[in-house]
Amino acid sequence: ISVVITEVPENIPNAVREIVAKHPEMELKLTGNLTDQELVKIYSGSDLVVITSLYESSSLPILEAVACGARVLASSIPPHLEMASNLPIAIYESENCSSLQKSLVEILDQVQSGAKAGATDNIEMYAWENIAKIYLETFRFLIDVPNL
């Protein structure tokens, strides 16, 4: 099992290091900072991208991974749940190891059976141009509302 973490080594929690130490079959690669091209290559070659955030205002890594055709498993925080209503994202219960473990097993079984990742038809709705239009419409609405 090859695990790639796009983080600098000093930021990796000891719990992750302990897991890797207990599993010699697991190869851990810490990338540090990446260029956009390197990140696309990693996402495109991944069977699964796991997003464990406990807080996000939005999740660019989810959008990047889905756009590259990777499967995504994300924590159950509100922005991820909202994205999962439009994109092929599997959700696990945040801070619940059993939920994460069960979800990982299910997705890895899909990978081994050759099942394809979900369709990315709705990814365009998250393009910067579309998001900017939504903000502009919101600001125009707020400006036109009297006594706000």
N, C-alpha and C positions, 0 to 999 in steps of 0.2 A: 504494500500500500504506500503510495507516494502522497505526502501531505505537503502542500505549499502554503506558507503563511506569508502574506505580504506585510511584513513587519520587520523592524530592526531587532536583532537578537536580544538586546538588553530590555526590551519591552515585553518579552514572552513570559507569561506567568509560570511559576514553578510547577503548578499543577499540570500544565501542558508538557513541560519537560519530564515530569514523572511518568506520564502516560507513555511518552515516546521511549523512555528508558525501559519500561516494562514490556515493550513490544518491539523486539529487534527486527521484525519483518516490516516495520513502519519506517519509511525514509522521510525525514523532516527537512524541508528546505525553507530557509528564511531568506526572503528576497531583499529585504530593505526597501528603499525607495526605488520606484520603477518609472521608466518613461511610458508614455501612452502606448507606444508600439509593443513594449515588453508586456504591459498589462493585457492588451488585446490577445497576445500570443498565449499567455497563461490562461485567460478565461476561455479562449477558443479550444484549448487542449484539455480543459477540465471536464470530468464527468459530473462533478458536483461542486458548487460554491456554497459555503455555509456562512451566513451572516448572523452573528450572535449578539448584535448590539442590544443594549438595554434602553438606549435613548438615541433618537435620530429625529431631525426635523423632516428629513427625507433621506432616501438611501441611494446615493449615486452608485455604490458597488452593485446593488441589485440591478439597476438599469443597465449598467455596463455588462454584467454577466449574462443577463437575459438577451441583450442585443447581440452578444457573441455566441448565443445558442447553448449556453451552459444551463444545467439544472440548478435551481436555487432552493435552498432550505434556509428559512429566516425565522428569527424569534417573533413572538406574537405581540410586538409593540404596535400601537395604532398606525404609524406610517406604513409598516410592512403589511398589516392587515388590509389597509386601503389599496396598496399596490397589488396584493394578491387577488383582489376582486376584479382586476383588469389584466393581470399577467400570470403566466404559469409558475407560481411560486408555492412551494410547500411550506407550511407553517408548523412550528413546534411551540409548545408552551414555554415561554421564557422562564429561565431559572429552574427548569424542571428536567433533571438529568434523564429520567425515565422517558419522558416525551421526546427529548433529543435523540436518545438511543433508539427508540422505536422508529422514529422518522428516518434516521440514518439507515437502519436495516432495510426498511421498505424501499427507500430510494436506491440503495446499493443493489438490492434484488432486481429492481427495474433496469439498472445499468447492466447487470450481468445477463439479464434475459434479452438484452438488445433493444429494449423499448426506447423510443425517441423522446427527447425533451419536448415540452409543450410548445405550441405555436406562439410566435412572437408578433402576431398581427397588431396588437394594441400598443406596441412599444412607441409608435410614432406620437401617440398622445402626450408622451413625456418629453418630446423634443423641445429644446430651449425656445424655439419660435412659438410653439403652442402654449407653453407655460407663460411666456412673456405676454401673449395676448390675453390670457386669463387675468394676469395681474393688472394689465392696462384697463380691461373692462371693469374690474373691481374698483380700481382707483377712480375711474370716471363715474361709476355709480355712487361712490362715497362722496365725491365732490358735488354731485347733483342733488344729494339728499339734504333738504333743509333742516336746520337745527340739530345736526348730528354731533 
